[in-house]
C-alpha cells in the first residue's frame, strides 16, 4: 500500500493532491467503471485513492490494471453511483 509521508495535526495523514475517498470518486463518475490506486485503508478496507482510469466497459482497463499490479500498486476497480433510480424488488410470500 502506498502511503503519504505528510501528516497533519493530531497525527492524521494529510491527503495527497488528487486523492479522494472512494465514495467521492463514485459520485464524481456516475455509471462508470473506475480504477483507483489505493492510498489509504482502514482495517483492510480501501478508504482513499488516486484516479488511474475510467471506462464504460471494465475490459477496456485490463492492460493498464495489469501494469499497475506488476508494479506492486494496490488497486481497486469500482463502479460509480447509478445514473438513474435503482429499481426495487418487492417479494411477497403467499
Short mmCIF file of the C-alpha atoms (twelve columns), coordinates in Angstrom:
data_MODEL
# 
_entry.id   MODEL 
# 
loop_
_atom_site.group_PDB 
_atom_site.id 
_atom_site.type_symbol 
_atom_site.label_atom_id 
_atom_site.label_alt_id 
_atom_site.label_comp_id 
_atom_site.label_asym_id 
_atom_site.label_seq_id 
_atom_site.Cartn_x 
_atom_site.Cartn_y 
_atom_site.Cartn_z 
_atom_site.pdbx_PDB_model_num 
ATOM 1  C CA . UNK A 1  0.000   0.000   0.000   1 
ATOM 2  C CA . UNK A 2  1.259   3.429   -0.847  1 
ATOM 3  C CA . UNK A 3  1.162   5.882   1.997   1 
ATOM 4  C CA . UNK A 4  1.798   9.588   2.121   1 
ATOM 5  C CA . UNK A 5  4.597   10.845  4.289   1 
ATOM 6  C CA . UNK A 6  2.800   14.061  5.216   1 
ATOM 7  C CA . UNK A 7  0.914   14.102  8.499   1 
ATOM 8  C CA . UNK A 8  -1.443  16.823  9.637   1 
ATOM 9  C CA . UNK A 9  -2.324  17.918  13.141  1 
ATOM 10 C CA . UNK A 10 -3.296  15.265  15.660  1 
ATOM 11 C CA . UNK A 11 -1.408  12.559  13.741  1 
ATOM 12 C CA . UNK A 12 -3.878  12.312  10.865  1 
ATOM 13 C CA . UNK A 13 -2.434  11.650  7.445   1 
ATOM 14 C CA . UNK A 14 -2.662  14.627  5.098   1 
ATOM 15 C CA . UNK A 15 -4.343  13.617  1.823   1 
ATOM 16 C CA . UNK A 16 -2.204  13.841  -1.297  1 
ATOM 17 C CA . UNK A 17 -3.145  16.154  -4.120  1 
ATOM 18 C CA . UNK A 18 -5.802  14.480  -6.268  1 
ATOM 19 C CA . UNK A 19 -6.609  11.911  -3.578  1 
ATOM 20 C CA . UNK A 20 -10.288 11.407  -2.700  1 
ATOM 21 C CA . UNK A 21 -12.430 8.970   -0.764  1 
ATOM 22 C CA . UNK A 22 -13.851 6.006   -2.649  1 
ATOM 23 C CA . UNK A 23 -17.343 7.483   -2.269  1 
ATOM 24 C CA . UNK A 24 -16.211 10.826  -3.743  1 
ATOM 25 C CA . UNK A 25 -14.833 9.052   -6.842  1 
ATOM 26 C CA . UNK A 26 -18.050 7.037   -7.219  1 
ATOM 27 C CA . UNK A 27 -20.120 10.229  -7.000  1 
ATOM 28 C CA . UNK A 28 -17.906 12.052  -9.490  1 
ATOM 29 C CA . UNK A 29 -18.176 9.305   -12.150 1 
ATOM 30 C CA . UNK A 30 -21.781 8.019   -12.104 1 
ATOM 31 C CA . UNK A 31 -22.458 4.916   -14.178 1 
ATOM 32 C CA . UNK A 32 -18.753 4.492   -14.968 1 
ATOM 33 C CA . UNK A 33 -16.115 1.899   -14.084 1 
ATOM 34 C CA . UNK A 34 -13.315 3.490   -12.026 1 
ATOM 35 C CA . UNK A 35 -9.803  2.137   -11.466 1 
ATOM 36 C CA . UNK A 36 -8.083  3.602   -8.395  1 
ATOM 37 C CA . UNK A 37 -4.647  3.335   -6.795  1 
ATOM 38 C CA . UNK A 38 -5.457  2.807   -3.120  1 
ATOM 39 C CA . UNK A 39 -3.590  5.222   -0.854  1 
ATOM 40 C CA . UNK A 40 -5.303  4.582   2.475   1 
ATOM 41 C CA . UNK A 41 -7.018  1.620   4.092   1 
ATOM 42 C CA . UNK A 42 -8.941  1.181   7.330   1 
ATOM 43 C CA . UNK A 43 -8.707  -2.354  8.722   1 
ATOM 44 C CA . UNK A 44 -8.027  -3.728  5.242   1 
ATOM 45 C CA . UNK A 45 -10.846 -1.801  3.538   1 
ATOM 46 C CA . UNK A 46 -9.953  0.819   0.881   1 
ATOM 47 C CA . UNK A 47 -10.771 4.338   2.092   1 
ATOM 48 C CA . UNK A 48 -8.949  6.769   -0.239  1 
ATOM 49 C CA . UNK A 49 -7.359  6.579   -3.647  1 
ATOM 50 C CA . UNK A 50 -5.948  8.276   -6.709  1 
ATOM 51 C CA . UNK A 51 -7.644  8.002   -10.090 1 
ATOM 52 C CA . UNK A 52 -5.889  5.781   -12.629 1 
ATOM 53 C CA . UNK A 53 -8.558  5.381   -15.329 1 
ATOM 54 C CA . UNK A 54 -12.278 5.343   -16.108 1 
ATOM 55 C CA . UNK A 55 -14.218 3.373   -18.729 1 
ATOM 56 C CA . UNK A 56 -17.717 2.339   -19.742 1 
ATOM 57 C CA . UNK A 57 -16.506 -1.277  -20.027 1 
ATOM 58 C CA . UNK A 58 -14.107 -2.715  -17.409 1 
ATOM 59 C CA . UNK A 59 -12.463 -4.846  -20.118 1 
ATOM 60 C CA . UNK A 60 -11.048 -1.605  -21.572 1 
ATOM 61 C CA . UNK A 61 -8.893  -1.205  -18.436 1 
ATOM 62 C CA . UNK A 62 -7.351  -4.684  -18.270 1 
ATOM 63 C CA . UNK A 63 -3.946  -3.721  -19.719 1 
ATOM 64 C CA . UNK A 64 -3.453  -0.653  -17.506 1 
ATOM 65 C CA . UNK A 65 -4.703  -2.601  -14.455 1 
ATOM 66 C CA . UNK A 66 -2.114  -5.331  -15.122 1 
ATOM 67 C CA . UNK A 67 0.632   -2.711  -15.483 1 
ATOM 68 C CA . UNK A 68 -0.100  -1.281  -12.030 1 
ATOM 69 C CA . UNK A 69 -0.405  -4.751  -10.482 1 
ATOM 70 C CA . UNK A 70 3.037   -5.727  -11.859 1 
ATOM 71 C CA . UNK A 71 4.454   -2.555  -10.252 1 
ATOM 72 C CA . UNK A 72 3.011   -3.682  -6.910  1 
ATOM 73 C CA . UNK A 73 0.464   -0.867  -6.666  1 
ATOM 74 C CA . UNK A 74 -2.653  -1.762  -4.674  1 
ATOM 75 C CA . UNK A 75 -5.624  -1.037  -6.944  1 
ATOM 76 C CA . UNK A 76 -9.399  -1.162  -6.779  1 
ATOM 77 C CA . UNK A 77 -11.989 -1.415  -9.527  1 
ATOM 78 C CA . UNK A 78 -15.323 0.098   -8.555  1 
ATOM 79 C CA . UNK A 79 -18.460 1.380   -10.275 1 
ATOM 80 C CA . UNK A 80 -19.802 4.919   -9.959  1 
ATOM 81 C CA . UNK A 81 -23.209 5.541   -8.490  1 
ATOM 82 C CA . UNK A 82 -26.071 4.631   -10.834 1 
ATOM 83 C CA . UNK A 83 -27.185 7.461   -13.127 1 
ATOM 84 C CA . UNK A 84 -30.880 6.852   -12.578 1 
ATOM 85 C CA . UNK A 85 -33.124 5.499   -9.869  1 
ATOM 86 C CA . UNK A 86 -32.357 1.984   -8.756  1 
ATOM 87 C CA . UNK A 87 -35.307 -0.358  -9.292  1 
ATOM 88 C CA . UNK A 88 -36.539 -2.023  -6.138  1 
ATOM 89 C CA . UNK A 89 -37.653 -5.622  -5.988  1 
ATOM 90 C CA . UNK A 90 -40.535 -6.431  -3.706  1 
ATOM 91 C CA . UNK A 91 -41.060 -10.087 -2.918  1 
ATOM 92 C CA . UNK A 92 -44.175 -11.416 -1.347  1 
ATOM 93 C CA . UNK A 93 -44.916 -14.821 0.003   1 
ATOM 94 C CA . UNK A 94 -48.444 -16.049 -0.426  1 
# 
